[in-house]
């Protein structure tokens, strides 16, 4: 009976979390964002992003043939017992407490994508801003495993961010022509992050993706 109740609650939370207001009543979700919020590395400015975007190779998206997440090893150990996921949770949260194995046991996390705030790390995914499958179709299929591992665990560029798990799963491997954060106030930052990552890693863009990014960046 208890298991059924927990399962029902989980399903209800997942159905409601796509809008912050619908989710405010569920356990672990706070009504307001923390006063100070940590964040990924700051992306390049909108003007620089526009310049970077103009220089990216434009070509039709490649095939997903041969793709596997296992070809992008993650999450790797960063230091001591801490892997990349735990490093991002610590970085992106407020008052995060970790146990001896580096797992986050307490804290507060504001999901920039949808405006929800969570107090349980289990409610968060670490999003690859440029998804691994998207990278594969944009040039990473020709990389070495070492290069793909570096990409999948990149803490230097704005490539990793802690966000509401359901929102990350809704995004899947879609590009900006197909998906943008539901919280419109973050779309400019998201576009800057996306272009910053693609430029650094020399990944291509398709025409629809470029058009969508141009539209957002021109409004920044």
C-alpha positions in Angstrom: 0.0 0.0 0.0 2.8 2.4 0.9 4.6 1.5 -2.3 1.5 2.2 -4.3 1.1 5.6 -2.5 4.7 6.6 -3.2 4.3 5.5 -6.9 1.1 7.5 -7.3 2.8 10.6 -5.7 5.7 10.3 -8.1 3.4 10.0 -11.1 1.4 13.0 -10.0 4.5 15.1 -9.5 5.8 14.2 -12.9 2.5 15.1 -14.5 2.4 18.5 -12.8 6.0 19.7 -12.8 6.0 21.0 -16.4 4.6 24.2 -14.9 6.0 25.7 -11.7 2.6 26.8 -10.5 1.1 23.3 -10.8 4.0 21.8 -8.9 4.1 24.2 -6.0 2.0 22.0 -3.7 4.3 18.9 -3.9 6.8 18.0 -1.2 10.3 19.2 -1.9 9.2 22.1 -4.1 9.4 25.6 -2.7 7.4 28.6 -3.8 10.4 30.9 -4.3 13.9 30.7 -5.6 16.8 31.0 -3.2 18.2 34.5 -2.6 21.5 33.5 -4.1 21.8 30.9 -6.7 25.0 29.2 -8.0 25.1 28.6 -11.7 27.1 27.0 -14.6 30.1 29.0 -16.1 28.8 32.2 -17.6 28.3 31.8 -21.3 29.6 34.3 -23.9 27.6 37.5 -24.4 24.8 37.6 -26.9 26.9 39.6 -29.4 29.7 37.1 -29.1 27.3 34.3 -29.5 25.9 35.8 -32.6 29.5 36.1 -34.0 30.2 32.5 -33.0 26.9 31.3 -34.6 27.8 32.9 -37.8 31.0 31.0 -38.0 29.6 27.6 -37.3 29.4 25.0 -40.1 25.8 24.7 -41.3 24.9 21.2 -42.5 22.1 18.7 -42.3 22.1 16.8 -39.1 23.9 13.5 -39.3 22.6 10.1 -38.5 22.1 8.6 -35.1 23.4 5.2 -36.4 25.9 3.8 -34.0 25.1 6.2 -31.2 25.2 5.1 -27.6 25.4 7.0 -24.4 28.1 4.6 -23.4 30.3 6.1 -26.0 30.4 9.3 -23.9 31.7 8.0 -20.5 30.1 9.8 -17.6 29.9 10.6 -14.8 33.6 10.4 -14.2 35.4 10.9 -10.9 36.5 14.6 -10.6 38.2 14.4 -7.2 38.1 12.1 -4.2 34.8 10.4 -4.1 33.1 13.1 -6.2 31.9 12.4 -9.7 30.8 15.1 -12.2 27.1 14.9 -11.2 27.9 15.5 -7.6 30.2 18.4 -8.5 27.4 20.1 -10.5 24.9 19.5 -7.7 27.2 21.2 -5.3 28.0 24.0 -7.7 24.4 24.7 -8.7 22.8 24.4 -5.3 22.6 26.5 -2.2 23.6 25.2 1.3 24.4 21.8 -0.2 25.5 19.2 2.3 27.3 16.0 1.0 27.9 12.7 2.8 31.2 10.9 3.0 30.7 9.4 -0.5 30.0 12.9 -1.9 26.3 12.4 -2.4 24.1 15.5 -1.8 21.9 14.8 1.2 20.6 18.3 1.7 20.3 21.5 -0.2 18.2 23.7 -2.4 18.3 23.8 -6.1 16.5 26.3 -8.5 15.9 24.9 -11.9 16.5 27.7 -14.4 14.6 25.9 -17.1 11.2 25.9 -15.4 11.5 28.1 -12.3 11.0 25.2 -9.8 13.0 24.9 -6.6 13.8 21.4 -5.2 15.1 20.2 -1.9 15.9 16.6 -2.9 18.8 15.9 -5.2 16.8 12.9 -6.6 14.4 15.4 -8.3 17.2 16.8 -10.4 18.9 15.7 -13.6 22.2 17.1 -14.8 21.4 18.3 -18.3 23.9 18.2 -21.1 22.9 21.5 -22.7 24.0 20.2 -26.1 22.7 16.6 -25.7 25.1 13.7 -26.3 23.0 12.4 -29.2 22.8 15.9 -30.7 26.6 16.2 -30.4 26.9 12.8 -32.1 24.8 13.9 -35.0 26.8 17.2 -35.2 30.3 15.8 -35.4 31.1 13.9 -32.3 30.6 10.5 -34.1 34.1 11.0 -35.4 35.7 11.9 -32.1 37.8 9.6 -29.9 36.3 8.1 -26.7 38.6 10.5 -24.8 37.1 13.5 -26.6 33.6 12.3 -26.0 34.3 11.8 -22.3 35.7 15.3 -22.0 32.6 16.7 -23.7 30.2 14.7 -21.5 31.9 15.9 -18.3 32.8 19.5 -19.3 32.8 21.7 -16.3 34.6 24.6 -18.0 32.0 25.5 -20.6 28.3 26.1 -19.8 27.4 22.5 -20.8 26.2 21.0 -17.6 23.3 22.3 -15.4 21.1 20.9 -12.6 17.5 21.1 -13.6 14.1 19.5 -12.9 14.3 15.8 -14.0 11.0 15.8 -15.9 11.9 18.9 -17.8 15.3 17.5 -18.8 13.6 14.3 -20.0 11.1 16.3 -22.0 14.0 18.0 -23.7 15.6 14.7 -24.5 18.1 15.2 -27.4 16.2 18.1 -29.1 17.9 21.1 -30.5 16.7 24.8 -30.1 14.5 24.5 -33.2 12.6 21.8 -31.4 12.8 22.7 -27.7 13.6 25.7 -25.6 13.3 26.1 -21.8 9.7 26.6 -20.8 10.8 29.5 -18.6 11.1 32.2 -21.4 13.3 34.5 -19.2 16.1 31.9 -19.5 16.0 31.4 -23.3 18.5 34.0 -24.1 21.0 32.5 -21.6 20.3 29.0 -23.0 20.9 30.1 -26.6 24.2 31.7 -25.5 25.2 28.5 -23.6 24.3 26.3 -26.6 26.3 28.4 -29.1 29.3 28.7 -26.7 29.4 24.9 -26.4 29.0 24.1 -30.0 31.6 26.7 -31.0 34.2 25.4 -28.5 33.7 21.8 -29.5 33.5 22.6 -33.3 30.1 21.1 -33.8 27.9 21.9 -36.7 24.4 23.3 -36.7 21.5 22.6 -39.1 19.6 25.4 -40.8 16.5 25.3 -38.6 18.7 25.2 -35.4 20.7 28.2 -36.6 17.5 30.1 -37.4 16.0 29.5 -34.0 19.2 30.5 -32.3 19.5 33.7 -34.3 15.9 34.6 -33.5 16.5 34.2 -29.7 19.9 35.9 -29.8 18.6 38.9 -31.8 16.1 39.5 -29.0 18.6 39.4 -26.2 
